[in-house]
Amino acid sequence: MCVLTGFLLSVFCITSILTLALVAIDRYLAICRPLKYCTLITQRTSITMIMCVWFQAAVCAILPVLGWGEGYTFVTDDSICRPTFGKPSVDNGYTIFLFATCFVAPFSVIAFTYVSILCTASRQFRRVHHQNRNVGSSNINVGNVEPSNSQFNCETTIGRTPENTAIGDEITSATNTSRIKKLYAPRAIRNKRRQKARGFKMLLIIVVVFLICWSPYFVMIFYSSINNYRFSKAVKVPTMLLTFLNSALNPFLYGFLNGKFRDSLWNFLRQNLAVCKCGKQNAVQESRVFHIN
């Protein structure tokens, strides 16, 4: 039973980390490669990638059962079943493998993709700002400007960003301005800057939360395995709780910070609450009619 519990716990934790990397790749393609996004990310591709994540997590988690390391044991200090780390000989290879594949590689993917997103968004905003400044400083009458050319320029620059991700929502809502009159409005420019700052802040929060929650655990198991050092329970327990906290925070970071998701959720709740209230009122009316009869 301990082996099964430890195996499932490892699978879920590794899947959580790899899923974050998968989401980062999806956002990178959606924002940095928008023209290729629809052809690359199909329903079949998405299902295949999700299955690969679960398969990789299962492979990484089953290796101790197959003999790499000392298997899953109940660790009293941690109060959980997990692979035995901190031994000077046999399990160092598995620890290094786990550290590289389940922390270094996913974090490298997350860091690269989000930095690329920030760079792409910055270039897009600079282009829009440059267009605004050029149009605002020209002496051309706005009423005589052909809207099709300016609209085409804006759309080719920033109008093709998919809106199916949280970061995509922020960047698209801040940059997808197809009408020339919006380019002249100082308030619209200020709003776009605020949207840009909000999107950057969201990316920073995601990366920082991932580092805070997972870095202590992987550093601890890596250091304890290499140097045969035993950390105290006062260090181990908070470190383990941080890893679980990351899974609890992910729905808020990746879901509720998404404006479209949040609005859809509230609309769904309001509709269902309205249906429940109507159902209760109808039930009360029917019961009254029944008693009268």
N, C-alpha and C positions, 0 to 999 in steps of 0.2 A: 504493500500500500504506500509506503514511503517513496519507493522508486516511482510509482505512478504519479504521486503528488508532485515530486520534484521534477519529473519529466514534463508534466502539463504546465507547471509554473514556468519552467524554462522556455517552453514553446510559446506561451502567451507573452512573456517579457520580450523575447527575441522578435516575435511577430510585431509587437508594438513598435519596436525601434525600426525595423525594416519598413513598416508601413509609413512611418514618418518620412523616410528616405524616398519611398515611392510617391508620396504626395508631393514632395519637393520636386521630383522629376516631372510629374504631371504639370505643376505650376510653371516650371522652367519651359517646357514645351509650349504651354498655352500662351505665355507672355513673350518669350524670346524667339520662338519658332511658330508663330501663329498660323502661317500659311501651310505648314506641314502637320499641324496639330490634329486636324480632322481626319487626315489619312493615317496618321500613326496611332492615335489613341481611339480605337474603335471598341465596341463592346467585347468583341472576341479578344482583343489585345489586353483590355483591362482585366478580364477574367483570367487570362493566362498569367499576367503579372502577379495577380493576387495569389493564384495557386503556387507560383514559384516562391513567393514570400513564405507561405505556409510550409512548403516543402523544404526550403532552406532552414527554416526554424526547427522543423522536425528533425532534420539531419544533424544540426548542431546540438540539439537536445538529447538525441539518442546515442551520440558517440560515447559518453561515459558508461552507458548501459552495455555497449559492445566491447568495453575493455580499455578505452582510452581514459586514463586517470583512475580514480578509485571508486567510481560510481557515485550514486546518490546515497547520502546518509543524512540522518537527522542531526542537525547542528544545534546543540543546546543553547549556545549564545544567541543564535539568530532565531531560534524557535521555529525553524522551517527545515524541510528536506531539500537539499541542493547538492551539487558536486562539491567534493572536498577540496578546498583550496588551501594553500599554505604549506604543502608538503614539498620538500626540497628536491624530489627526484621525478617521480613518474608523471605527475599531472601538470608539470610546467608547460609542456607542449600544448596541452588542451587549453590551459589558461591563456597562453599567448595567442593561440588560434581564436579563442572566443573574444579576446580583447581586440584583435585585428579585424575580424569579420563582423562583429556585432556592435562595435563602438567606433573604431577608427574609420572604417570604410563608410558606414552610414553617415557619420558626422561630416566626413569629407564631402560626401555627395550633397548633404544639406547645405554646408557652407558654400560650396561651389555654385550650386543652383541659385541660392538666395542672393549671393553677391552678384551673380549674372543678372538676376531679376532687377536688383537695385541699379545696376549700371544701365540696363536697357530702359528702365523707367526714367532715369535721369536724362538720358539722351532724348527720349520722347518729350519730356517736359521742356528741355532746352530748345528743341525744335519749335514747339508750340509757342514758347515765350519769344523766340526770335521772330516767328511769323507775326505775333501780336505787335511786337515793337516796330517791325517794318511796316505793317499795315497802318498802325497808329501814327507813325511819323510821316507817312506819305500824304500828298495833297490830293489824292484821288477822291472823287465824290463817291460815298458809299452807295448811293442810290444807283449809280451807273456801273457798278462792278458786276461782272458776270459771276453768279454764285456757283456755277458748275465747276470752274477751275479751282477756286479756293476750297470748295467742298471736297473735290477729288484729292487735293494736296493733303488736307487734314485726314481724310479717310485712309489714304495710302500710308500715311505716317503712323497714325495711332488708332484708326478705326477698326482694325482687324483683330484686336486682342480679345480672345474668348472670355466670356463672363461667367464661366462655370466654376471658378475658384474664388476663394475669399480675397486673395491678393489681386486677382483679375478684376473683381468687382471694384476694389478701391482704385486701381490704376485706370480702368476703363471709365468709371464714373468721373474721374478727375480729368481725363484727356479726350474722351469721345465727344467733341464739340464740332458738329458739322455745319452749323449755321454761322455766317460771317458776323452777324450782329452780336453773337456771344463773344467773339474775339475782341470786340471793342469794350466790353463791359468790365470795368475794374473789379466789380464785385465777383464776377465769374472767375477772373484771374486769381483773386484771393481765395475763392473757394477751391480752385484747383490746387493751389499751394497747400491748403489745409488738408485736402484729400491725399496729396503726395506725402505730407508729413505723417498722416495717419497710416498709410500703407507701409512706409519705412519703419514706423514704430512697431507695427504688427509683426513685421519680419524679424526685427530685433528681439521682440518678446519671445517669439517661437524658438529662435536659436539659443537665447540665454536660458530659457526654461529647460530646454533639452540638456544643455551643459550642466546646469545646476542639479538636475535630478539624476543624471546618469554618470557624470564624471566621478563623483566620490566612490560609487560602487565599483566601477571598473578599475579605478586607480588602486582601490583597496585590495581587490583580489589579485591584481597584477603585482603589486608590491609585496603582498604577503606570500605569494607563490615564489617569487624570485629570491626574496631575502629570508624566507622561512620565519616571518614575523607574524605574531598573533595580536590582532587588534582587540581592544577591550569591548565588552558588550555595550558600553555607553557610546562607542563609535559605530559598531555594527548595526544596531537596531535603527538609529536615525537614518543611516545610509540605505538600509533596505526599504524603510518607509518612503524615502525620497523617490525610489524607483516606482513604487506603487502610486505615489502622488502624481507622477507624470502622466500615467494612464488616466487618472481622474481629471487632470487638467486639460487633456487633449480635446475632449468634446467642446469645452469652452473656447479654447484657442482656435480650433479649426472649424467650429460650427457657429457658436453664438457671436463670434466677432465678424462673421460673414453677414453683411446687411440683408442680403436676399434670403439667406437661411433663417435669420432671426425674424424677418417680417413674415415669411411663410409659416414659421412655427406659431407665431402669435395669431395669425389668421386661422390656422388649423385649430388652435385651442379655442378661439372665440366661436368658430362655427360649431365645434363639438359641444361647447358649453351651452350655446344657444339651442342646439338640438336636444340636449339633456333637459334644459329648462322647459322647452316646449313639450317634451315627452312627459315630464312630471305634471305640468299643467293639464295636459289632456287626460292623464291618469286620474288626477283629482276630480276633474269635471265628470269623467265617466263614472267614478265611484259615487259622486253626488247624485247623478241621474239614476244610478242603480238603487241607491238607498231611497230616493223619492218614489221610484216605481215599486 
